[in-house]
Amino acid sequence: MKAATNAIGFLLVVGSLGMVAVARWQSAFPNEAHRPISAPPVRLPSDSLINDSLAIAEESIVSKDPFRVANSPAGVRYDPTTDAVRPNDAAPLILVRPSFVLRAIVGGPPWQAVIDGIPGQPSGTIVRAGMTFDKLTVSAITRDNVIIKGPDTTWALSFHGRP
């Protein structure tokens, strides 16, 4: 009986608070601070002013180009279909990275490897760790793979079917 009295009292309190909330909700007025503010329209600049500012910006960008020291166009037009040749035709540039083939690893520690495709060397060149061929260095040789380091690339050579 005491539990029923408590439940009825609880329901009366919740009901009366709900009625107060509904009455306050319906009698609320909008906040006066949120009225829209009127502003005069913005006057657009003339076309000549826009063109002048674009010309000034273009000149500034070209004169401060960080990627070209001379701030002038290149002497040779870029064409990826032709062989890369320097403007004075002195020496051709190498565009293709070497394609190495690991043929064998021989010996025991220290290991030696037989590699094809080293630029300027015959096929089947025998290499040891620490050997240098132009800008390529044989960094390490293990019983399973060979590491060759270049100026911007590292090759990890292994036998076909092995990682």
Sequence and secondary structure as in RCSB ss.txt:
>XXXX:A:sequence
MKAATNAIGFLLVVGSLGMVAVARWQSAFPNEAHRPISAPPVRLPSDSLINDSLAIAEESIVSKDPFRVANSPAG
VRYDPTTDAVRPNDAAPLILVRPSFVLRAIVGGPPWQAVIDGIPGQPSGTIVRAGMTFDKLTVSAITRDNVIIKG
PDTTWALSFHGRP
>XXXX:A:secstr
 HHHHHHHHHHHHHHHHHHHHHHHHHH    GGG            HHHHHHHHHHHHHHHHHT TT TT S  S
S   TTS  B TT SSB   S    EEEEEESSSS EEEEE  TTS TTEEEETT EETTEEEEEE SSEEEEE 
SS EEEEE TT  
